[in-house]
Amino acid sequence: MSASIAITSTHLRPVDMRKDLPGIADLIEICFASTMDADGREYVRQIRRMALEMRGLGISLGSVRRFSVPIQGYVWLENNRIVGNLTLIPYFKGGKVVYMIANVAVHPEFRRRGIARQMTQQGMNHARDHGAAATWLQVREDNHEASQLYLSLGFIERARRTTWTFDPSAQPAAPMLPQVTIRRRTANDWHFQRRWLLEIYPPEISWNLPFNVDRLRPGFWREFLRWMNGERQEAWSAWLADRYLGAAVWEPGNVITDVIWLATNPLEEDLAAQALLAYSHRVLSPRRPVTINFPAGFAAKGIQSAGFRAHNT
Ligand SMILES: CC(C)(COP(=O)(O)OP(=O)(O)OC[C@H]1O[C@@H](n2cnc3c(N)ncnc32)[C@H](O)[C@@H]1OP(=O)(O)O)[C@@H](O)C(=O)NCCC(=O)NCCS
């Protein structure tokens, strides 16, 4: 994080949940129209729903916490209209507070005037003033304008990930690989599955994902606990003769898409990914779309061959 600069603009103020949500939803829709996926659209719907509920029922801010709407952040106003937004999401990471900056957006008619720079600087100041050990954000690889802005403010790239998506109801099944055997994942597979999971989802990035390696562990008691809690999970392993290629675990996601956690043998990552994911269609169909978060550039051929599309990097 760079040194703090005091922002004194009269256009910039903290988000007021009681009146800003419709303006923020409009702005996010305009600014992210070309890159928004089903979860993004659901997120905007959630903001609008929340705005209606707050207006109609006079909901208190305490009850807002169960929604992932922009509770904290800043807006930029021109003639009382919201033309800029930045959301702040505090997390606990390894016992420390970190802040995530999200939804940085400036209306197209007001760009290149330094609005995003001032909002981001303000977000960084806010995080620092609230004891943040670090401030994180995510930016698409092809978003050069935003990357330029964040680099100039002192952000450093820590990881490059690709989000892959597959819609089992819309895309045909990929052919299975005859040389690979797919079996139910067993406790014996866990040693390597766990090791590869921790390499693919290291703590540096997994704190910001719904990832918990212990939740993916096989075993009777784990499954019993999952059953007791009403949690669903499917796990399968791939073998090339007696060589273990890896495992895939499917879990329901929070919004529109579900998730697959992929643990691939680093010596056979394309083959493993293709075999495991081609099988996923048989397990998941006709379920909801599924996403995979994976290190950019790894197993890309295998994931693509199984019918997944790169949504963003
Ligand atoms: C990215 C975005 C927020 C920038 O907003 P902005 O108010 O126009 O940005 P600023 O005027 O504060 O510019 C800050 C820096 O960003 C970079 N930048 C912004 N727009 C740029 C462009 N069109 N071309 C090149 N660099 C650009 C420059 O480094 C600029 O610094 P400089 O003016 O000193 O050269 C805006 O373009 C936007 O809303 N885009 C769509 C949503 C989005 O992609 N958000 C980022 C998500 S991570």
The ligand as a Gaussian input file, in Angstrom:
#p B3LYP/6-31G(d) Opt

LIG

0 1
 C      -11.201000       1.663000     -14.539000
 C      -12.032000       2.898000     -14.185000
 C      -12.628000       2.706000     -12.808000
 C      -11.133000       4.128000     -14.193000
 O      -11.857000       5.262000     -13.784000
 P      -11.377000       6.770000     -14.057000
 O      -12.061000       7.643000     -13.092000
 O      -11.538000       7.064000     -15.490000
 O       -9.820000       6.667000     -13.724000
 P       -8.884000       7.892000     -13.347000
 O       -9.261000       9.082000     -14.156000
 O       -8.836000       8.054000     -11.882000
 O       -7.498000       7.352000     -13.882000
 C       -6.575000       6.758000     -13.003000
 C       -5.507000       6.046000     -13.823000
 O       -6.073000       4.910000     -14.442000
 C       -5.441000       4.710000     -15.717000
 N       -6.464000       4.858000     -16.747000
 C       -7.764000       5.147000     -16.552000
 N       -8.420000       5.124000     -17.737000
 C       -7.503000       4.848000     -18.687000
 C       -7.568000       4.675000     -20.096000
 N       -8.724000       4.802000     -20.765000
 N       -6.435000       4.367000     -20.742000
 C       -5.284000       4.211000     -20.079000
 N       -5.157000       4.364000     -18.732000
 C       -6.254000       4.662000     -18.054000
 C       -4.374000       5.748000     -15.841000
 O       -3.195000       5.214000     -15.278000
 C       -4.913000       6.826000     -14.940000
 O       -3.889000       7.647000     -14.437000
 P       -3.454000       8.990000     -15.240000
 O       -4.727000       9.720000     -15.505000
 O       -2.538000       9.639000     -14.284000
 O       -2.817000       8.487000     -16.508000
 C      -13.176000       3.127000     -15.227000
 O      -12.605000       3.096000     -16.524000
 C      -14.302000       2.110000     -15.174000
 O      -15.297000       2.298000     -14.447000
 N      -14.164000       1.022000     -15.941000
 C      -15.207000      -0.049000     -15.959000
 C      -15.265000      -0.799000     -14.642000
 C      -13.928000      -1.389000     -14.267000
 O      -13.261000      -2.016000     -15.093000
 N      -13.542000      -1.248000     -12.980000
 C      -12.320000      -1.779000     -12.453000
 C      -12.578000      -3.116000     -11.859000
 S      -11.109000      -3.822000     -11.186000

